[in-house]
């Protein structure tokens, strides 16, 4: 039986009728990466209907490598993905703080959606010299 995927946030996957906003499975990775990007780059309070949504990754760029907020960032990203992207069966967040001295911060997210056979890696870099 075919799977139907909608481009809603969060992603909705059903075995039923496709609905008016069906997307092809080829577009699923693109949509998931957009959802991840939305979570990472939206600042808390920016979405009025959900003031807890988002990480605000750009706010961490000018921090020192050992600042408590930067050290807690990976946990914050994990919490946001767990809360808003429950359709991901597995995910792993890898932080790259090696370029913090140059005001750059990298985040890699490896994720799986088993019932759609999606296994991908999304890389995000933030900073003035991307």
N, C-alpha and C positions, 0 to 999 in steps of 0.2 A: 504494500500500500504506500502511495507517495506521501511525503511529508510536506506540509504547507507551512511556510514561514512568513510572518508579517514584519514589516519594517517599524513596528511600534517600539517604543521604549518603555519597559524592557522588551526584548525580543519574545515573541509568542510563537510557539511551535505546536501544531496540532495535526492530527490525522484526519480531521474533518474538512469541511468546505474551506476553500482558500480565502474567502472574503475579498473585499475590494482593494486591499493594500498588500496583496501577495507579492513576494519577490522571489527571484530564482535562487537556488542554492549557491550559485556562483557569487552572488552578491552578499551572502551571509557574512563572510570574513570582513568585507568592507564595512558592513553595518556594525559588527561587533567592535571593530577597531574605532569606529566613530563613537560608539558608546563609551569605550575606554577613554578616548580622547576627551569626551565631554566630562567624564568624572574627574580626570586628572587636571584639566585646565579651567574648570568652573570653580570660582571661589565660593566658600560657604556664605550663604546669605544672598547670593546673586539670583537664585531661583526663589522667587517670593513664595511660591506655594510649598516649597520644601527647603527651609533655611539650613538644614543639615547636609544638603546634597553638595558634593564636590570636595576636592582636595585643595585646589588653588596652588598648583605646582610652581607657578611663577613666583609665588611669595617666598619660596625656599632658596631661590637662586643665589642670593647675596649673603647667605648664612655661612658660618664657619663649619667645617667638617664635624666638629665635636659638639655642636649646639644640640641641646635636648630635643628641640622641635624637629630638627633634621633627622636625628636618630630615631624619632618616633614616626617618621613619615611612612616607612614601609608598612607599619601596623595600621596606619590611617588608610593607606591605599587598599590593603587587604580588607579592612572593615567596610569600605565603600563598595568594593567589588562584591563582597558577600551580601551586602544589603540590597544593592540595585541590579546586579547582574546574576541573579540566582540561576539562570539558565546555563551558566558555565559549570560543567561537571567537575573540572579541575583547573586550577590556575596557580601560577608561581610568579611572584613579584621579585625581580632582581634589581637592586639599586646600583648605580654607578656614580659614586661620589668622587672619583679620581680626578675630575676636572673642576671641582668646586673652587679651587684656587683661581680658575679662569671664569668663574661665575657661570658654570655650566653644570647641569644635572641630567643624568640619563636614567630612564626607567625602562626596563624590559619586562613584558608580561607574556608568559607562555600560558596558553590556555587550550582547553579541550571541550568540545561539545560532542559527546559520544554518539547520540542518536542521529546526528547529522554528519558524522565522520569528519569533523573539523578538528584539526590539530595544528595550531599556528603560534607564531611569535610576533608580537607587536613591540616595536622600539619607539621610544619617545625621547626627544632631547629638548631641553629648554635652556635658554640663555641667550645673551646678546650676540654670540658668534656661532649660531647654529650651523 
